[in-house]
Amino acid sequence: MAKVGIVMGSDSDLDIMGKAAAVLEELGIDYEMTIISAHRMPDIFFDWAKSAESKGIKVIIAGAGGAAHLPGMCAALFPMPVVGVPIHTKALGGVDSLYSIVQMPSGIPVATVAIDGGKNAGLLAAKILATSDPELLEKLKAYSEEMKQGVVAKKEKLEEVGYKEYKK
């Protein structure tokens, strides 16, 4: 199965980016995960991003906070889809990261999920891969059905016991 590259600028992003890895594992999608700072180690970053295609990576998920250049730089160097994950920051709550990732110049698109949206980044990467993988598409349909059934069960419980009992 196609591989996803997960890259982040710091180990402080690992909890958020781990949510992408967890959903990929649940769906049986191979991935590699690494920490590379585009600012502190640009030579290593360039080598990683430029070699991603030859390693079989079909989608990159890149998480970054603050100036958040990592996703855009991945998109500049990697010819296939890049999903950006803005990471929450203390100074501006992640809005700085969001703006840095979503406001890419024309010709360098980065699909961007919500601040700290690692899980959705993993799901979006899976959906991209599923456009050419019928088996993965069926797994995604089953995943959606499980989510639906979880909500149905909560709805039925609320209707059965009422609000006060439901919250206990």
Backbone bond lengths (Angstrom), bond angles and torsions (degrees), N, CA, C in turn:
res aa  C-N    CA-C-N  psi(-1)  N-CA   C-N-CA  omega(-1)  CA-C   N-CA-C  phi
1 M - - - 1.469 - - 1.524 108.93 -
2 A 1.292 115.53 152.18 1.463 121.60 -180.00 1.522 110.86 -58.04
3 K 1.288 114.85 155.52 1.456 120.65 -176.32 1.519 110.28 -110.77
4 V 1.336 113.89 148.10 1.460 122.18 176.36 1.525 107.60 -111.42
5 G 1.308 116.67 137.53 1.455 121.55 172.94 1.514 108.81 -98.34
6 I 1.317 116.55 128.02 1.461 121.54 176.01 1.522 106.95 -114.28
7 V 1.325 115.59 122.41 1.462 119.77 -177.63 1.527 108.79 -133.42
8 M 1.305 115.14 142.84 1.465 121.28 178.16 1.510 108.69 -141.38
9 G 1.329 115.49 157.75 1.450 120.38 -176.27 1.506 115.24 -83.57
10 S 1.341 117.65 -14.70 1.455 120.84 -175.31 1.522 109.98 -156.71
11 D 1.327 116.29 153.29 1.464 119.16 176.44 1.529 112.05 -68.05
12 S 1.334 117.73 -14.66 1.464 119.89 175.19 1.534 111.32 -67.91
13 D 1.326 117.50 -14.82 1.466 122.83 178.31 1.529 112.39 -90.02
14 L 1.327 116.63 -3.86 1.466 121.25 -170.26 1.526 113.69 -62.45
15 D 1.318 119.08 -38.54 1.467 119.87 179.91 1.525 111.37 -62.30
16 I 1.315 117.20 -42.04 1.468 121.61 -179.86 1.524 110.01 -70.28
17 M 1.310 117.67 -47.98 1.456 120.99 -177.57 1.527 111.82 -70.54
18 G 1.317 116.38 -25.03 1.462 120.70 175.05 1.519 112.02 -63.17
19 K 1.325 117.19 -26.23 1.469 120.46 177.30 1.529 110.53 -67.85
20 A 1.320 116.98 -33.99 1.467 120.46 174.43 1.524 109.53 -66.09
21 A 1.324 116.38 -45.29 1.464 120.51 179.73 1.531 110.93 -61.32
22 A 1.329 116.66 -40.73 1.468 120.42 -177.85 1.527 111.56 -62.57
23 V 1.327 117.21 -42.86 1.470 119.14 -179.25 1.528 110.45 -71.14
24 L 1.325 117.63 -34.67 1.466 119.70 175.89 1.530 110.19 -64.06
25 E 1.326 117.05 -42.81 1.469 120.75 176.83 1.515 110.72 -60.48
26 E 1.334 116.98 -44.72 1.461 121.74 -179.96 1.533 111.12 -58.41
27 L 1.307 117.00 -34.92 1.462 122.10 -178.98 1.531 113.03 -91.15
28 G 1.329 117.06 -1.24 1.466 121.00 177.81 1.515 114.28 76.53
29 I 1.320 117.13 29.47 1.468 121.94 -178.70 1.525 109.13 -100.02
30 D 1.319 116.02 128.69 1.462 121.26 177.10 1.525 109.79 -69.87
31 Y 1.326 114.97 145.49 1.460 119.75 176.55 1.514 109.44 -151.66
32 E 1.302 114.46 161.34 1.463 120.47 168.05 1.519 106.40 -125.20
33 M 1.324 115.96 145.13 1.465 121.60 -177.07 1.521 108.75 -127.81
34 T 1.334 115.31 137.66 1.456 119.02 179.27 1.523 110.67 -150.33
35 I 1.311 114.93 166.11 1.468 122.87 174.99 1.523 107.18 -115.43
36 I 1.323 115.40 119.23 1.469 120.49 178.11 1.523 107.63 -143.22
37 S 1.295 116.61 124.54 1.453 121.03 176.20 1.526 109.08 -89.77
38 A 1.328 115.77 119.82 1.470 119.97 177.98 1.523 110.93 -63.85
39 H 1.333 117.34 -27.31 1.462 121.01 -177.58 1.525 112.65 -89.54
40 R 1.317 117.77 -37.80 1.469 121.14 -173.94 1.524 113.67 -90.56
41 M 1.336 116.77 -17.73 1.460 120.62 -178.30 1.538 110.08 -146.47
42 P 1.319 116.81 57.97 1.470 119.89 -173.96 1.522 113.93 -59.47
43 D 1.320 117.81 -33.64 1.465 119.79 -179.75 1.524 111.07 -64.48
44 I 1.326 116.63 -43.65 1.467 121.09 178.52 1.523 109.98 -67.51
45 F 1.349 116.45 -40.83 1.456 119.68 177.98 1.528 111.00 -60.38
46 F 1.325 117.79 -47.94 1.465 121.02 -178.69 1.528 110.41 -58.88
47 D 1.329 117.03 -43.96 1.465 120.23 178.88 1.528 110.89 -60.85
48 W 1.335 116.90 -43.94 1.471 120.68 -178.70 1.533 110.13 -63.82
49 A 1.318 117.48 -50.98 1.467 121.13 -176.29 1.526 112.04 -65.00
50 K 1.321 116.71 -39.06 1.465 119.85 -179.19 1.527 112.26 -72.72
51 S 1.335 118.02 -25.70 1.469 120.49 -179.36 1.529 112.86 -94.71
52 A 1.320 118.01 -3.92 1.469 121.21 -176.02 1.527 111.81 -58.51
53 E 1.309 117.75 -45.39 1.466 121.11 -179.25 1.526 111.05 -59.67
54 S 1.325 117.52 -44.65 1.468 120.76 -178.07 1.531 111.85 -68.82
55 K 1.332 117.88 -17.93 1.473 121.68 176.40 1.527 111.82 -88.25
56 G 1.325 117.58 2.43 1.460 120.62 178.03 1.511 114.81 90.28
57 I 1.315 117.05 7.90 1.467 120.52 178.15 1.524 108.44 -73.34
58 K 1.335 115.08 131.11 1.465 121.39 -179.11 1.524 112.41 -108.17
59 V 1.324 117.17 -22.78 1.466 123.03 179.00 1.524 107.00 -144.30
60 I 1.328 116.43 139.08 1.467 120.83 173.15 1.522 108.00 -110.42
61 I 1.330 115.01 135.04 1.466 121.90 169.75 1.523 105.39 -108.67
62 A 1.331 116.35 119.35 1.462 120.99 -176.24 1.518 109.56 -121.98
63 G 1.312 116.32 122.58 1.457 121.52 178.51 1.509 110.78 -108.90
64 A 1.334 115.40 139.63 1.460 119.11 179.84 1.521 110.16 -158.35
65 G 1.313 115.47 149.96 1.454 121.88 177.26 1.516 110.45 -115.73
66 G 1.315 116.07 167.46 1.463 121.25 177.63 1.514 111.81 65.57
67 A 1.336 116.63 -123.88 1.456 121.38 -179.34 1.528 111.61 -60.72
68 A 1.325 117.93 -28.66 1.467 125.37 168.47 1.524 114.54 52.09
69 H 1.311 117.04 50.58 1.461 120.59 -179.58 1.527 113.57 -83.08
70 L 1.313 118.04 -16.65 1.463 121.22 -173.49 1.536 113.24 -56.84
71 P 1.340 120.52 -49.81 1.467 118.64 -179.86 1.529 113.46 -61.39
72 G 1.312 117.54 -43.26 1.455 120.55 179.97 1.510 112.87 -65.21
73 M 1.315 116.38 -39.19 1.464 119.47 177.63 1.524 110.77 -67.53
74 C 1.351 116.80 -36.02 1.469 119.03 174.18 1.523 109.64 -60.20
75 A 1.330 116.30 -46.17 1.463 120.68 -179.12 1.521 112.04 -63.46
76 A 1.321 117.11 -30.96 1.462 120.41 178.95 1.525 111.86 -71.38
77 L 1.325 117.12 -28.16 1.467 121.28 -174.26 1.525 114.24 -105.52
78 F 1.333 117.67 -24.91 1.466 123.17 -174.28 1.527 108.54 -104.69
79 P 1.340 119.33 127.01 1.465 120.73 -171.95 1.531 115.67 -80.17
80 M 1.316 117.72 -4.58 1.464 120.49 -178.31 1.529 110.21 -110.60
81 P 1.336 119.17 -177.00 1.469 120.57 -172.33 1.530 114.46 -62.22
82 V 1.324 113.43 143.26 1.458 122.54 173.51 1.529 107.23 -124.55
83 V 1.331 115.12 131.22 1.457 122.32 176.41 1.519 107.20 -109.73
84 G 1.322 117.16 121.29 1.459 121.98 -179.76 1.513 111.56 -95.28
85 V 1.323 115.65 137.91 1.459 122.46 176.14 1.527 108.22 -117.64
86 P 1.331 117.38 105.57 1.464 119.12 174.92 1.535 109.62 -70.02
87 I 1.310 116.14 131.40 1.466 121.39 -178.51 1.527 109.41 -100.10
88 H 1.312 115.63 137.24 1.471 122.21 178.91 1.530 109.46 -57.98
89 T 1.316 116.55 136.01 1.463 121.88 177.29 1.526 109.41 -120.30
90 K 1.318 115.20 154.01 1.474 119.69 179.36 1.531 111.51 -68.57
91 A 1.315 115.98 -40.11 1.465 119.42 -173.85 1.526 112.82 -67.89
92 L 1.312 117.57 -46.88 1.469 120.50 -172.66 1.529 113.08 -128.60
93 G 1.324 117.20 13.39 1.462 121.01 174.16 1.513 115.59 69.31
94 G 1.313 118.14 14.28 1.455 121.44 179.40 1.514 114.18 95.16
95 V 1.342 116.69 -8.42 1.467 119.05 178.02 1.536 109.66 -64.44
96 D 1.318 116.13 -34.89 1.461 120.00 176.32 1.527 110.54 -60.90
97 S 1.318 116.12 -44.21 1.465 121.32 178.72 1.522 110.70 -63.82
98 L 1.325 116.14 -45.86 1.464 121.48 179.88 1.523 110.94 -57.17
99 Y 1.327 116.75 -50.06 1.458 120.24 -179.18 1.530 111.58 -62.46
100 S 1.323 116.92 -40.80 1.466 119.83 179.90 1.523 111.78 -61.54
101 I 1.319 116.15 -37.59 1.468 119.75 -175.68 1.525 111.87 -83.13
102 V 1.310 117.10 -42.14 1.462 119.65 -173.20 1.530 112.67 -78.55
103 Q 1.309 118.24 -24.16 1.475 121.76 -176.28 1.524 111.65 -93.34
104 M 1.307 117.13 54.64 1.464 121.14 179.35 1.523 110.26 -79.32
105 P 1.331 116.35 150.97 1.467 118.81 178.65 1.531 110.94 -69.59
106 S 1.300 115.65 156.95 1.460 122.09 178.98 1.526 110.02 -53.86
107 G 1.310 115.62 132.42 1.458 121.03 178.77 1.511 114.25 98.40
108 I 1.330 118.14 -11.26 1.476 122.02 -179.88 1.536 107.80 -126.46
109 P 1.342 118.17 72.30 1.466 119.38 -176.85 1.523 113.39 -75.47
110 V 1.324 115.01 143.55 1.461 122.72 170.59 1.532 106.29 -131.26
111 A 1.319 116.29 118.08 1.463 120.03 173.65 1.521 106.48 -68.98
112 T 1.316 118.14 128.35 1.463 120.77 -172.02 1.517 110.34 -121.86
113 V 1.333 115.70 131.99 1.463 121.52 176.87 1.523 108.83 -100.37
114 A 1.313 116.58 -179.08 1.460 122.29 -178.47 1.528 111.98 -64.65
115 I 1.298 115.95 161.86 1.465 121.60 173.91 1.526 108.18 -55.83
116 D 1.322 115.89 128.77 1.471 124.36 -176.99 1.524 112.69 62.04
117 G 1.327 117.61 27.13 1.462 122.37 -176.61 1.519 114.47 -88.76
118 G 1.312 116.78 48.68 1.464 120.49 -178.61 1.520 113.90 -58.52
119 K 1.325 116.94 -42.83 1.465 119.48 -178.87 1.525 110.59 -62.47
120 N 1.327 117.35 -46.11 1.464 119.52 178.85 1.520 111.79 -64.54
121 A 1.314 117.77 -31.34 1.465 120.28 176.17 1.522 110.17 -63.40
122 G 1.322 116.68 -42.65 1.460 120.33 176.93 1.521 111.94 -63.04
123 L 1.330 115.56 -42.30 1.467 119.42 178.49 1.526 111.74 -66.37
124 L 1.326 117.54 -39.94 1.458 120.25 178.32 1.533 110.64 -64.26
125 A 1.313 117.28 -42.58 1.469 120.21 176.67 1.525 110.03 -60.00
126 A 1.329 117.08 -42.27 1.468 120.81 178.50 1.524 111.04 -63.06
127 K 1.330 117.12 -41.27 1.465 119.91 179.28 1.525 111.56 -65.93
128 I 1.312 117.13 -36.05 1.463 120.54 176.09 1.528 109.31 -62.57
129 L 1.321 116.50 -46.95 1.466 120.61 179.87 1.526 111.77 -65.19
130 A 1.333 116.82 -32.56 1.464 121.36 -177.08 1.521 113.15 -68.69
131 T 1.326 117.86 -14.98 1.471 119.40 177.98 1.526 111.49 -64.17
132 S 1.321 117.02 -20.00 1.469 120.25 178.21 1.527 111.85 -127.49
133 D 1.344 117.38 19.92 1.464 121.39 -177.82 1.534 108.88 -140.56
134 P 1.338 117.58 93.43 1.467 120.76 -176.95 1.538 114.15 -59.20
135 E 1.320 117.18 -34.63 1.470 120.48 178.92 1.537 110.55 -64.88
136 L 1.310 116.83 -43.34 1.465 120.93 177.70 1.527 110.52 -66.01
137 L 1.322 116.97 -38.25 1.461 120.31 177.28 1.525 110.85 -58.89
138 E 1.325 117.39 -41.49 1.468 120.52 177.77 1.523 111.12 -64.65
139 K 1.329 117.67 -37.96 1.470 121.00 176.87 1.532 110.63 -63.24
140 L 1.320 116.48 -40.19 1.461 120.30 178.75 1.531 111.25 -67.00
141 K 1.314 116.91 -38.33 1.467 119.94 176.12 1.526 110.49 -62.94
142 A 1.318 117.19 -42.02 1.472 121.12 177.68 1.526 110.76 -64.97
143 Y 1.319 116.92 -39.18 1.472 121.88 177.62 1.533 109.95 -60.16
144 S 1.329 116.36 -45.53 1.468 120.70 178.72 1.523 111.68 -63.58
145 E 1.317 116.80 -39.11 1.467 120.60 178.70 1.535 110.86 -65.05
146 E 1.329 116.91 -39.57 1.470 120.24 176.66 1.527 110.85 -61.47
147 M 1.325 117.05 -42.77 1.468 119.98 177.60 1.521 110.19 -61.31
148 K 1.314 116.88 -44.59 1.456 121.43 179.55 1.527 110.34 -59.18
149 Q 1.316 117.09 -47.25 1.464 120.79 -177.94 1.531 111.15 -64.52
150 G 1.317 117.43 -32.85 1.465 120.68 176.11 1.515 111.68 -63.67
151 V 1.320 117.05 -41.29 1.459 121.08 178.61 1.530 110.42 -70.33
152 V 1.320 116.72 -40.32 1.472 120.39 177.78 1.526 110.10 -59.10
153 A 1.324 117.43 -43.50 1.462 121.27 179.60 1.530 111.25 -62.03
154 K 1.324 117.34 -40.67 1.469 120.87 178.56 1.523 110.53 -67.31
155 K 1.307 117.42 -40.56 1.467 122.50 177.54 1.521 110.08 -59.58
156 E 1.328 115.82 -48.00 1.468 120.12 -178.70 1.527 111.34 -63.97
157 K 1.333 117.07 -39.82 1.461 120.23 178.53 1.525 110.56 -63.56
158 L 1.329 117.74 -44.80 1.459 121.69 179.30 1.526 110.44 -60.01
159 E 1.318 116.47 -45.13 1.462 120.06 -179.69 1.525 111.95 -65.60
160 E 1.322 116.32 -31.28 1.459 121.62 -178.23 1.525 112.75 -76.41
161 V 1.343 116.65 -45.94 1.467 119.72 -171.79 1.522 114.05 -105.55
162 G 1.318 118.85 -16.32 1.456 121.64 -178.15 1.514 112.06 85.29
163 Y 1.323 114.64 167.82 1.461 121.78 -173.58 1.528 113.50 -60.97
164 K 1.342 117.67 -49.46 1.470 119.95 -174.68 1.525 111.84 -61.99
165 E 1.312 116.65 -43.05 1.477 119.71 178.89 1.523 111.93 -70.98
166 Y 1.323 116.65 -34.79 1.458 121.17 -178.63 1.526 110.79 -62.54
167 K 1.329 116.23 -37.48 1.481 120.80 -175.70 1.521 112.79 -79.28
168 K 1.352 118.97 -8.15 1.476 120.64 -179.52 1.498 112.30 -71.14
